Each structure stands twice: as structure tokens, then as C-alpha cells.
Amino acid sequence: MRKRVVAGNWKMNKTLNEGLALASEVVNMVNDELTDDVSVILCTPFVHLSQVSRIVEGSDKVFLAAQNVSEHPSGAYTGDISVDMIKSVGATHVILGHSERREYHNETNSQLAARVDLALNNGLGPIFCCGESLEIREEGNHVRFVTNQLEESLFHLSEDDITKVVIAYEPIWAIGTGVTASTEQAQEMHKAIREFLANKYGADIANEISILYGGSCKPSNAPELFAQADVDGGLIGGASLKSRDFVDIAKSY
């Protein structure tokens, strides 16, 4: 059975004290209310990681992720964060290839392939993001574009390693554009991604990989989204900044 995952990407939000309060609220709510087998991951800014790790320590349902990692293990890379630094503060996962990183920082598929390797080789679980813009969607090239991202960044991995990757599909065209992605469109892309993985690794391997939906998921639409055959959870943005909304999403299975 595939893992069900709800990951909250705080992006560049919350001061340290605000973040600690939010993390405490989430952990307490999850411990009190979440009975289903769901992994909850808090993806915090780097400044929060060390102290949030103490809040989630000991929980068997709440985990910690960084929002990025350098492809270099160490060295003269001012402002970057190494995999050893992330591991040293207790994080177990890392987001790689988020659409905002690709757009604003020009991260490439080859860079991300190196980061995936570094994360896996050091025991961090990658949350690998993929997705297409409105222009690509309107041209009808969305499946080809997204599967190319997967091929160039993940398809060098062994069968064992690919099952350690969580994939997050982001319909960039439906985030902050006024255009809404339907549940059917979400399922269509998740199914296409899983079929593409199956063509490379076989159906058994593809069916072990969790694929999350990262397009404006809220408590109101999460139950319908999570009921889809190939949607295994969500990478949550804005709603992850409100503990009640975020935990309600995690309870939507």
C-alpha cells in the first residue's frame, strides 16, 4: 500500500517564534486527532529546522523537511545549505525542484538529478516537484513536459532508490492565476505520471511511489482529491500556515 502523505510547505513565511507555535499546534492536533496512517511533513524555512526538530522528535506521524539543498556537499557556496547541515538538525526529507525554485533560481533538471542523488545517498527522502505552466498546458504539451522533468532528474535511479522518492505534481497554471484545476485534471496527470514510471520501472514499482497534488489544496477540496485513484496526498502551501486547516487536510482520507 502506498504511503499517504500530507506535506506543508511554509515557503518564506513565519518568524522563528511564529513557526515554533505553528509546529507545536500541528503536532498536538495530529497526536490528538489523526488516527489514519498518514505521514505529516513540515517543510520549514532553514532557520526553523533545528528547533522544530525538537518539537516533532518522538512523533511517529510528524516529520521534518528542508525546502532545498545544495548539490555540493560543502565548500565556498555562500548562502547554500548542505545535506550534512540538514541532517544534523534532524530533518528526514527535503523538497527538490519546487516550481518557484525552478522559475526564480533557474534550477535545472541536471542540477536536481545531482541533488536527488546527494539526498538519497545521505538518507534524506526527496519530495521531487514537477509541473507545467499555463502556456505549456494550453499548448497541450503538459504530459510531455512533466514526464521529461521526471526522466531527466529521476530515471537514472535504481528500482530501490526510486521508491524512496515522493513525487509532487504542481499545476503551476492553477496556482495564483485565477484558473482552477479540476479533480479530473489532477487525477489525469497523476495517472499519466504513474504510467510513465511504470513504463520505466514496471507497474509494481510505480504503484509503490506516492504522488502528491500541489495545486491549491484546501480542507474543502481535499477529500475529493484524495479519493482519486492516483492521488496519494498533497504538498500544501497557504493552508499549511493555519494549523486547523492543515490538520483537517491530513484528516481528509
Buried (B, 14 or more C-beta within 10 A) or exposed (E): EBEBBBBBBBBEBBEBEEBBBBBBBBBBBBEEEBEEEBBBBBBBBBEBBBBBBEBBEEBEBBBBBBBBBBBBEEEEEEEBBBBEBBBEBBBBBBBBBBBBBBEEEEBEBEBBBBBBBBBBEBEBBBBBBBBBBBEBBEEEEBBEBBBBBBEBBBBEBEEEBBBBBBBBBBBBBBBEEEEEBEBEBBBBBBBBBBBBBBEBBEEEBBBBBBBBBBBBBBBEBBEEBBEBEBBBBBBBBBBBBBBEBBBBBBBBB
